[in-house]
Amino acid sequence: MSVNIDLAFTVTGAADEPQAREIAGALEELMREESIDGYVRITVGVDADGACRVLGKSRFPLSISGFHRWQPHFEGLFAMTVADVTAAARTQIDWGYPDEEY
């Protein structure tokens, strides 16, 4: 059975904008590998204090079969992908369930 899922994530702790862009590129590759690259928009932002972050958000709900199995798989790959660029980065993934929202 498939479930509709909203995906949003934030990566903080990049040393600078070039490193944040490297993280974004690595995450774009992960999205391609997971066949959701056309569905997730990834951007790099720089705060007023110079802190860089990578943001991602699904453009519309993702239809995922076996989400309960895929979620830990994806979260593990996500964390490894970011850590391969820099161990200093912190990740946060937020899942939404639009079919349950009224």
C-alpha positions as CSV (number, residue, x, y, z in Angstrom):
1,M,0.0,0.0,0.0
2,S,1.2,3.5,-0.8
3,V,1.0,6.5,1.4
4,N,1.3,10.2,0.5
5,I,4.2,11.9,2.3
6,D,5.5,15.4,2.5
7,L,9.3,15.6,2.9
8,A,11.1,18.6,4.3
9,F,14.7,18.8,5.6
10,T,17.2,21.2,6.9
11,V,21.0,20.7,7.1
12,T,23.0,23.2,9.3
13,G,26.6,23.4,10.3
14,A,28.3,23.7,7.0
15,A,31.6,25.6,7.3
16,D,30.8,28.0,4.4
17,E,28.7,28.4,1.3
18,P,30.9,26.2,-0.9
19,Q,30.5,23.4,1.6
20,A,26.8,23.9,1.8
21,R,26.6,23.7,-2.1
22,E,28.6,20.5,-1.9
23,I,26.1,19.1,0.6
24,A,23.3,20.2,-1.7
25,G,24.9,18.5,-4.7
26,A,25.4,15.2,-2.7
27,L,21.7,15.3,-1.6
28,E,20.6,16.0,-5.2
29,E,22.4,12.8,-6.2
30,L,20.7,10.9,-3.4
31,M,17.3,12.1,-4.6
32,R,18.2,10.8,-8.1
33,E,19.2,7.5,-6.7
34,E,15.9,7.2,-4.8
35,S,14.0,8.3,-7.9
36,I,12.5,11.4,-6.2
37,D,14.8,14.0,-7.7
38,G,12.0,15.7,-9.7
39,Y,9.8,15.9,-6.7
40,V,12.2,17.6,-4.1
41,R,13.5,21.1,-4.4
42,I,16.9,21.7,-2.7
43,T,18.2,25.2,-2.0
44,V,21.2,26.8,-0.1
45,G,20.6,29.7,2.2
46,V,22.9,32.0,4.0
47,D,21.6,33.7,7.1
48,A,22.3,37.3,8.0
49,D,25.0,36.1,10.5
50,G,26.7,34.1,7.6
51,A,25.5,30.7,8.8
52,C,24.8,28.4,5.8
53,R,22.0,25.9,5.5
54,V,20.6,23.5,3.0
55,L,16.9,23.3,2.7
56,G,14.7,20.7,0.9
57,K,11.0,20.4,0.5
58,S,8.9,18.1,-1.7
59,R,7.0,20.1,-4.3
60,F,3.9,18.0,-3.7
61,P,3.2,14.8,-1.8
62,L,5.4,11.8,-2.6
63,S,3.5,8.5,-3.0
64,I,5.7,5.9,-1.3
65,S,5.0,2.2,-1.2
66,G,6.2,0.5,2.0
67,F,7.0,3.8,3.7
68,H,7.6,2.1,7.1
69,R,10.5,0.2,5.5
70,W,11.7,3.0,3.2
71,Q,11.8,5.7,5.8
72,P,14.7,4.3,8.0
73,H,16.5,3.3,4.8
74,F,16.2,6.9,3.4
75,E,17.1,8.6,6.7
76,G,20.2,6.5,7.1
77,L,21.4,7.2,3.5
78,F,20.6,10.9,4.1
79,A,22.7,11.1,7.2
80,M,25.6,9.2,5.6
81,T,25.5,11.4,2.5
82,V,25.8,14.6,4.6
83,A,28.4,13.1,6.9
84,D,30.5,12.1,3.8
85,V,30.8,15.9,3.1
86,T,31.3,17.0,6.7
87,A,30.7,15.4,10.1
88,A,30.0,18.8,11.6
89,A,26.7,19.2,9.9
90,R,23.4,18.5,11.6
91,T,20.4,17.2,9.8
92,Q,16.7,17.4,10.5
93,I,14.0,15.6,8.4
94,D,10.4,16.3,8.9
95,W,7.7,14.0,7.4
96,G,4.2,15.2,6.8
97,Y,1.1,13.1,6.2
98,P,-1.2,15.3,4.0
99,D,-4.0,12.7,3.8
100,E,-4.4,12.9,7.6
101,E,-4.5,16.8,7.7
102,Y,-7.9,18.4,7.7
